[in-house]
Amino acid sequence: MSYQVLARKWRPRNFHEMVGQEHVLRALVNALDNDRLHHAYLFTGTRGVGKTTIARIFAKSLNCEQGVGSEPCGRCSACTEIDEGRFVDLIEVDAASRTKVDETRELLENVQYAPTRGRFKVYLIDEVHMFSNHSFNALLKTLEEPPPHVKFLLATTDPQKLPVTILSRCLQFNLKRLPPQAIRDHLAEVLGRESIEAEPAALAELARAADGSMRDALSLLDQAIAYGGGSIREAEVRAMLGSIERGQVYELLRALAAADAAALLRTVAALAERAPDYAAVLAELLSLLQRIAVAQLLPEAVDDSEGDREQVLELAALLGREDVQLYYQIGLIGRRDLPLAPDPRGGLEMVLLRMLAFRPAVSGAAPAPQGAVPAPARSGAAAASFAAPAAPSAAPAAAAAGGDWPALIEAMQLRGMVRQLAENCTLAGREGDRVELLLDPAHAHLLGASLERKLAEALGRHLGREIRLEIRSEAPGEETPAQRAAREASERQAAARQAIENDETIHALEETFNARVQTDTIQPID
């Protein structure tokens, strides 16, 4: 007998064997058991999450010889034939290969006839979004008023492409991507039934690589069994997937914690010997940073499913909370921009060096107690200024601000009117949780309870504590960020005009062609 791939061999035959999707299964089970059946169902979701499988189990529940119910017997001729794909009243259609309207009309001509063997005639249309507009129009009338003996089960990975007229005539169920933990547990169960040994860390690697798809996970498991000669080992799975050794990611973070650029580059060089996928390296780093952030706030929430709980807790103690948040944000942006780098390895090195370069001058202290809110990432001088404990009394405006207020505005990522309010203020002082600002009287119209509250909330989120903000309309003792920006823009404009006026090529053009410079079009190049 020929070998049957695991994805087909262990395909669920009833609702109890399904992994995940409880929100969908509950609705279908109740509908079947209480005889509240709709004429059309639409199952949406990414590949390999169970859309077609659920549709087939539903068809079996409708046509089981024991009666309609959520628990088909699995032994009668109807159940057996549906499992084997040869039940005459289950018409499975691949919409990708039947896009022509004539083919759709031909398919629907037999809708009016009673089922040959079963209780219901079931049309299972996979990838229904591939139908043409004419095909959708042909389906629409039948879908709106089908005979009582017909059920439509539609499946698609892209529901956005379906006309609203089709969507409105179906009960829609969105299947979720499966979490790695659920995939890993199911793979372990399958291997137990197959009597195949596997290392837990290897299964965790396969579950992550499956990216939410159980079918992909089982296909990768088949490949791993063949690659490992009948056993599943972490090192072999990593080699098969082209993934990196997690220990090297730990080394990267230890080098970052020690601010050791040389060790950082040595670790990257060691990684390069295996020709890794550098985007995958960054993804692994981000995943580990997320677990470290959880460990710093709630150590007991860190599980040992991957056998590295101790390493995660160790790194959580080495890294400041602000550092972890900053590294995560830089890594996210770096992963997005990595394809633009001239060389992938150089792109990874730049991301890591950027983490060091923008590391706050004063890192966060010990992790906050359980339930505390972590301070968001801060960079540059603003972080140094605000990370230190407040002085017993309010400092003078030149010492409190220290030129850091503009950097703090950028770090808070303010927008709209709130940003205008902040940019027209200077920092007068800070005492404990009280922050005092001076607003340029020329912009006193910006002062209002709503904007003041929003600015206080932004400061509170940034500093990781509730802030009491006081704003006075009073002439500041120094430039506001808005005044400084206007002055610098004026200086750049003046410099640009001066450069044009002193340019010898411009003079030659004026003399030779009687040309004139339109000074109002001159703009500085930033």
Legacy VTK file of the C-alpha trace (Angstrom):
# vtk DataFile Version 3.0
C-alpha trace
ASCII
DATASET POLYDATA
POINTS 526 float
0.000 0.000 0.000
1.376 3.454 -0.927
2.393 5.879 1.807
-0.269 8.361 2.889
1.018 11.788 3.895
0.341 12.839 7.470
-1.806 15.836 6.471
-4.294 13.434 4.826
-3.909 10.516 7.193
-4.648 12.602 10.288
-7.256 14.898 8.782
-10.086 15.272 11.345
-13.122 13.075 10.667
-15.432 14.783 13.165
-15.719 18.030 15.093
-14.103 16.563 18.226
-10.844 15.948 16.361
-10.556 19.558 15.166
-7.767 21.639 16.723
-8.828 25.155 17.649
-11.678 27.079 15.953
-13.987 26.526 18.939
-15.946 29.691 18.070
-16.921 28.167 14.705
-17.494 24.621 15.936
-19.819 25.752 18.717
-22.120 27.562 16.285
-22.203 24.637 13.839
-22.782 22.022 16.553
-25.681 23.999 17.991
-27.196 24.538 14.543
-27.014 20.803 13.725
-28.325 19.617 17.073
-31.195 22.132 17.182
-32.203 21.873 13.500
-31.479 25.531 12.792
-29.741 25.085 9.443
-29.007 27.902 7.022
-28.863 27.279 3.284
-25.392 28.848 2.741
-22.229 28.982 4.863
-19.009 30.855 4.125
-15.755 29.757 5.795
-12.865 32.229 5.593
-9.281 32.159 6.843
-5.689 31.589 5.797
-4.480 28.330 4.248
-4.398 25.177 6.300
-6.637 26.207 9.206
-9.509 23.812 8.498
-11.974 25.511 6.128
-12.485 22.565 3.767
-12.190 20.024 6.582
-14.997 21.667 8.562
-17.114 21.872 5.415
-16.694 18.125 4.778
-17.508 17.222 8.382
-20.581 19.452 8.114
-21.641 17.659 4.911
-21.175 14.338 6.693
-23.292 15.556 9.626
-26.082 16.482 7.218
-26.093 13.169 5.353
-25.193 10.572 7.991
-27.610 7.654 7.804
-28.067 7.855 11.592
-29.684 11.282 11.188
-28.753 14.938 11.139
-26.533 15.814 14.100
-23.159 17.121 15.187
-21.746 13.606 15.722
-21.848 11.612 12.467
-21.302 7.910 12.980
-18.341 7.678 10.602
-19.256 4.082 9.710
-22.300 4.270 7.434
-21.924 4.305 3.654
-22.571 8.067 3.455
-19.899 8.905 6.046
-17.413 6.482 4.488
-17.944 7.777 0.962
-17.614 11.403 2.046
-14.342 10.574 3.843
-13.084 8.874 0.689
-14.228 11.715 -1.579
-16.697 9.740 -3.659
-20.116 10.694 -2.272
-22.284 11.547 -5.271
-24.310 14.233 -3.468
-21.241 16.137 -2.241
-20.184 18.216 -5.232
-16.734 19.707 -4.589
-15.745 22.529 -6.920
-12.404 24.311 -7.270
-13.457 27.820 -8.271
-9.934 28.610 -9.467
-10.363 26.139 -12.346
-14.020 26.988 -13.103
-14.006 30.729 -13.580
-16.076 30.830 -16.776
-19.742 31.683 -16.439
-20.797 28.798 -18.715
-19.120 26.314 -16.383
-20.889 27.845 -13.381
-24.266 27.689 -15.113
-23.657 24.078 -16.061
-22.797 23.314 -12.445
-25.987 24.932 -11.146
-28.353 23.332 -13.654
-28.676 20.255 -11.447
-29.475 22.186 -8.263
-33.213 21.694 -8.793
-32.971 17.909 -8.816
-33.295 15.921 -5.579
-30.177 14.273 -4.131
-29.367 10.813 -5.480
-28.410 9.101 -2.228
-28.139 11.532 0.610
-30.514 13.712 2.569
-29.038 16.920 1.145
-27.188 17.840 -2.003
-24.124 19.788 -0.792
-22.114 22.142 -3.002
-18.628 22.743 -1.548
-17.013 25.563 -3.552
-13.368 26.111 -2.593
-11.529 29.405 -3.256
-14.852 30.936 -4.262
-13.244 34.393 -4.588
-11.725 33.180 -7.891
-15.124 33.238 -9.612
-15.583 35.907 -12.261
-18.245 38.598 -11.855
-20.493 36.787 -14.330
-20.069 33.557 -12.377
-21.026 35.344 -9.167
-24.127 36.703 -10.879
-25.054 33.196 -12.022
-24.583 31.895 -8.475
-26.445 34.752 -6.826
-30.014 33.829 -7.785
-29.554 30.194 -6.834
-27.875 31.187 -3.574
-30.754 33.506 -2.714
-33.588 30.969 -3.149
-32.184 27.430 -3.242
-34.382 24.331 -3.010
-34.735 22.964 0.547
-32.609 19.918 -0.275
-29.524 22.005 -1.232
-26.794 23.450 1.003
-23.953 25.674 -0.168
-20.613 25.577 1.660
-18.207 28.226 0.378
-14.542 28.527 1.395
-12.087 31.323 0.643
-8.773 32.770 1.775
-9.739 36.242 0.507
-13.297 37.237 1.465
-12.613 40.857 0.481
-12.968 39.852 -3.169
-16.490 38.492 -2.715
-19.382 40.771 -3.736
-21.444 42.033 -0.823
-24.485 40.480 -2.458
-22.912 37.051 -1.934
-21.711 37.845 1.592
-25.149 39.018 2.669
-26.711 35.674 1.722
-24.300 33.522 3.727
-23.550 32.831 7.357
-19.894 33.818 7.601
-17.359 32.095 9.876
-13.814 33.412 10.129
-11.309 30.694 11.060
-8.318 31.907 13.063
-4.651 31.152 12.594
-3.656 28.402 14.989
-1.280 29.353 17.843
2.138 27.615 17.891
1.323 25.925 21.217
-1.776 24.216 19.764
0.142 23.132 16.659
3.028 21.768 18.735
0.695 19.751 20.977
-1.085 18.251 17.976
2.198 17.302 16.302
3.260 15.559 19.527
-0.028 13.633 19.550
0.384 12.570 15.913
3.957 11.420 16.521
2.815 9.456 19.570
0.317 7.572 17.428
2.970 7.052 14.775
5.469 5.819 17.426
8.104 8.351 16.353
10.467 10.009 18.827
10.794 13.784 18.820
12.528 16.478 20.847
10.057 19.091 22.195
12.256 21.955 20.962
12.166 20.478 17.453
8.369 20.441 17.478
8.362 24.034 18.682
10.524 24.970 15.677
8.124 23.234 13.295
5.106 24.892 14.933
6.642 28.357 14.513
7.617 27.647 10.907
4.040 26.560 10.096
2.886 30.151 10.687
-0.587 29.264 11.950
-1.348 26.507 9.417
-1.892 22.958 10.676
-1.623 21.537 7.181
1.746 23.227 6.677
2.859 21.912 10.075
2.014 18.320 9.146
3.737 18.706 5.773
6.858 20.039 7.514
6.616 17.146 9.964
6.624 14.692 7.058
9.701 16.419 5.690
11.428 16.403 9.080
10.793 12.661 9.536
12.375 11.988 6.158
15.264 14.358 6.861
15.972 12.823 10.267
15.656 9.229 9.107
12.645 8.488 11.290
13.329 10.744 14.280
12.847 14.459 14.977
15.867 16.299 16.434
16.126 20.036 17.052
19.485 20.474 15.307
18.293 18.588 12.234
15.015 20.516 12.090
16.916 23.808 12.305
19.220 22.678 9.502
16.227 21.622 7.399
14.382 24.898 7.963
17.498 27.028 7.634
16.773 28.564 11.031
19.476 29.725 13.399
20.716 28.344 16.680
18.833 30.193 19.412
21.971 30.270 21.568
23.449 32.770 19.120
20.462 35.065 19.602
21.101 34.907 23.359
24.696 35.949 22.647
23.484 38.933 20.621
21.358 40.117 23.533
24.157 39.554 26.058
26.435 41.693 23.883
23.751 44.387 23.712
23.315 44.258 27.494
27.083 44.730 27.939
27.216 47.441 25.221
29.981 45.345 23.623
30.031 46.216 19.926
32.981 43.904 19.232
31.165 40.889 20.698
28.064 41.880 18.744
29.909 41.844 15.424
31.732 38.600 16.301
28.385 36.890 16.898
27.050 38.181 13.578
30.180 36.840 11.873
29.564 33.428 13.471
25.974 33.555 12.240
27.131 34.417 8.722
29.090 31.140 8.499
25.742 29.313 8.237
24.364 31.683 5.575
21.152 32.361 7.553
18.023 34.204 6.543
18.789 37.540 8.214
15.120 38.506 8.343
14.532 35.289 10.290
17.370 36.258 12.662
15.626 39.541 13.402
12.300 37.748 13.835
13.906 35.371 16.343
15.439 38.334 18.180
12.083 40.126 18.341
10.334 37.008 19.618
12.900 36.664 22.395
12.644 40.355 23.306
8.880 39.988 23.678
9.316 37.089 26.101
11.933 39.085 28.029
9.522 42.016 28.356
6.909 39.644 29.791
9.499 38.161 32.175
10.414 41.600 33.502
6.831 42.358 34.495
5.425 38.921 35.271
8.169 36.271 35.629
5.708 33.482 36.434
4.027 33.994 33.042
7.146 32.779 31.198
6.625 29.117 30.354
9.352 26.567 29.697
7.758 25.057 26.594
10.933 25.766 24.629
13.317 24.750 27.406
14.850 28.201 27.754
13.015 29.775 30.687
16.209 30.229 32.704
17.966 32.006 29.834
14.991 34.315 29.356
14.920 35.214 33.053
18.703 35.765 33.020
18.438 38.202 30.101
15.460 39.908 31.747
17.728 40.690 34.699
20.584 41.916 32.495
18.540 44.264 30.289
16.714 47.403 31.390
13.003 47.627 30.668
13.511 50.727 28.534
16.279 48.999 26.594
14.033 46.037 25.774
11.250 48.309 24.519
13.686 50.358 22.457
15.393 47.296 20.954
12.019 45.808 20.011
10.932 48.971 18.205
14.243 49.349 16.365
14.127 45.662 15.406
10.600 45.988 13.995
11.582 48.946 11.835
14.836 47.238 10.833
13.016 44.099 9.763
10.770 46.198 7.556
13.713 48.014 5.972
16.054 45.016 5.686
15.159 44.292 2.009
16.357 47.823 1.167
19.844 47.233 2.583
22.618 46.726 -0.014
23.721 43.606 1.864
21.490 41.587 4.264
24.300 40.949 6.720
25.247 44.620 6.727
21.596 45.491 7.255
21.430 43.253 10.341
24.651 44.740 11.700
23.285 48.248 11.257
20.091 47.361 13.129
22.123 45.980 16.042
24.528 48.924 16.063
21.545 51.270 15.990
20.280 49.573 19.135
23.570 50.428 20.822
23.750 53.949 19.422
20.260 54.929 20.589
20.417 53.148 23.904
19.247 55.519 26.680
22.099 57.087 28.598
20.424 56.035 31.849
18.686 52.692 31.543
15.652 51.659 33.543
16.381 50.250 36.949
15.074 46.940 38.272
11.899 45.538 36.698
8.674 47.031 38.013
6.547 44.959 40.396
3.672 42.851 39.126
0.904 44.982 37.651
3.076 48.050 36.976
3.006 49.686 33.564
6.416 49.738 31.812
7.744 53.024 30.543
7.824 53.162 26.736
11.129 53.385 24.905
12.927 56.689 25.131
15.989 57.850 23.329
18.692 60.483 23.527
18.956 63.188 26.117
15.256 63.154 26.937
15.603 59.676 28.346
18.564 60.677 30.478
16.781 63.731 31.768
13.554 61.981 32.737
14.858 58.581 33.882
16.478 59.976 37.022
14.361 60.430 40.187
12.908 63.862 40.707
14.698 66.321 42.943
13.066 67.218 46.276
12.083 70.625 44.923
11.372 72.007 41.508
14.490 72.834 39.548
14.933 76.155 37.722
13.681 76.200 34.092
17.294 76.213 32.500
18.316 73.073 34.653
14.941 71.254 34.313
14.630 71.636 30.591
18.253 71.369 29.601
17.274 71.573 25.958
15.469 68.239 26.230
11.839 69.337 25.766
11.972 69.190 21.928
13.472 65.676 22.089
10.775 64.632 24.539
8.070 65.904 22.170
9.546 63.741 19.413
9.778 60.729 21.720
6.083 61.054 22.666
5.177 61.121 18.928
2.571 63.833 19.437
0.296 64.814 16.576
-2.120 67.593 15.636
-3.190 70.281 18.079
-1.582 68.518 21.053
1.787 68.772 19.299
1.187 72.470 18.555
0.476 73.076 22.231
3.642 71.233 23.292
5.861 72.948 20.698
4.794 76.392 21.900
5.705 75.587 25.503
8.948 75.339 27.432
9.598 73.111 30.408
9.614 75.260 33.535
10.215 72.565 36.124
9.295 69.221 37.586
8.649 68.191 41.168
7.690 64.548 41.782
4.730 63.813 39.519
4.067 67.504 38.855
5.268 68.962 35.542
5.061 72.711 34.875
5.095 74.244 31.373
5.141 77.867 30.188
3.022 78.624 27.114
3.977 81.421 24.728
1.204 84.053 25.248
0.958 84.488 21.462
-0.523 80.985 21.373
-2.704 81.211 24.477
-5.683 80.126 22.359
-4.250 76.582 22.411
-4.728 76.311 26.152
-7.802 74.256 26.939
-8.857 71.420 29.211
-9.046 68.846 26.409
-5.606 69.495 24.913
-4.038 69.858 28.350
-5.495 66.498 29.418
-4.245 64.777 26.249
-0.745 66.175 26.730
-0.759 65.022 30.361
-1.834 61.530 29.288
0.950 61.389 26.692
3.509 62.433 29.304
2.141 59.839 31.720
2.399 57.044 29.164
5.917 58.089 28.306
7.118 58.353 31.889
5.277 55.295 33.116
3.340 57.080 35.879
0.398 59.426 36.331
1.416 63.042 35.732
-0.131 66.235 37.118
0.419 68.843 34.391
0.219 72.602 34.950
0.453 75.049 32.022
0.751 78.826 32.503
0.437 81.387 29.731
3.626 83.325 30.399
6.557 84.543 28.319
9.131 81.708 28.378
12.665 82.439 29.404
13.988 80.610 26.354
12.964 79.654 22.836
10.035 77.323 22.463
10.511 74.406 20.052
8.206 76.193 17.591
10.253 79.420 17.814
13.486 77.520 17.372
12.099 75.646 14.349
10.960 78.958 12.788
14.352 80.567 13.442
16.257 77.623 11.979
13.987 77.569 8.931
14.582 81.285 8.409
18.334 80.814 8.747
18.306 77.945 6.251
16.271 80.060 3.821
18.670 82.973 4.164
21.636 80.648 3.628
19.997 79.198 0.521
19.429 82.658 -0.945
22.992 83.667 -0.114
24.293 80.526 -1.843
22.315 81.330 -4.993
23.439 84.962 -4.975
27.104 83.924 -4.655
26.964 81.134 -7.221
29.245 81.871 -10.200
27.199 79.730 -12.579
24.087 81.768 -11.737
26.040 84.989 -12.388
27.179 83.659 -15.775
23.609 82.781 -16.753
22.412 86.253 -15.730
25.089 87.979 -17.790
24.867 85.732 -20.847
21.123 85.270 -21.171
19.849 88.277 -19.174
18.353 85.755 -16.746
16.708 86.709 -13.494
16.457 84.630 -10.303
12.932 84.272 -8.882
13.900 84.560 -5.234
10.500 83.413 -3.989
11.156 79.963 -5.480
14.416 79.382 -3.600
14.131 76.652 -0.989
16.818 75.106 1.192
17.727 71.449 0.723
17.315 69.663 4.084
LINES 1 527
526 0 1 2 3 4 5 6 7 8 9 10 11 12 13 14 15 16 17 18 19 20 21 22 23 24 25 26 27 28 29 30 31 32 33 34 35 36 37 38 39 40 41 42 43 44 45 46 47 48 49 50 51 52 53 54 55 56 57 58 59 60 61 62 63 64 65 66 67 68 69 70 71 72 73 74 75 76 77 78 79 80 81 82 83 84 85 86 87 88 89 90 91 92 93 94 95 96 97 98 99 100 101 102 103 104 105 106 107 108 109 110 111 112 113 114 115 116 117 118 119 120 121 122 123 124 125 126 127 128 129 130 131 132 133 134 135 136 137 138 139 140 141 142 143 144 145 146 147 148 149 150 151 152 153 154 155 156 157 158 159 160 161 162 163 164 165 166 167 168 169 170 171 172 173 174 175 176 177 178 179 180 181 182 183 184 185 186 187 188 189 190 191 192 193 194 195 196 197 198 199 200 201 202 203 204 205 206 207 208 209 210 211 212 213 214 215 216 217 218 219 220 221 222 223 224 225 226 227 228 229 230 231 232 233 234 235 236 237 238 239 240 241 242 243 244 245 246 247 248 249 250 251 252 253 254 255 256 257 258 259 260 261 262 263 264 265 266 267 268 269 270 271 272 273 274 275 276 277 278 279 280 281 282 283 284 285 286 287 288 289 290 291 292 293 294 295 296 297 298 299 300 301 302 303 304 305 306 307 308 309 310 311 312 313 314 315 316 317 318 319 320 321 322 323 324 325 326 327 328 329 330 331 332 333 334 335 336 337 338 339 340 341 342 343 344 345 346 347 348 349 350 351 352 353 354 355 356 357 358 359 360 361 362 363 364 365 366 367 368 369 370 371 372 373 374 375 376 377 378 379 380 381 382 383 384 385 386 387 388 389 390 391 392 393 394 395 396 397 398 399 400 401 402 403 404 405 406 407 408 409 410 411 412 413 414 415 416 417 418 419 420 421 422 423 424 425 426 427 428 429 430 431 432 433 434 435 436 437 438 439 440 441 442 443 444 445 446 447 448 449 450 451 452 453 454 455 456 457 458 459 460 461 462 463 464 465 466 467 468 469 470 471 472 473 474 475 476 477 478 479 480 481 482 483 484 485 486 487 488 489 490 491 492 493 494 495 496 497 498 499 500 501 502 503 504 505 506 507 508 509 510 511 512 513 514 515 516 517 518 519 520 521 522 523 524 525
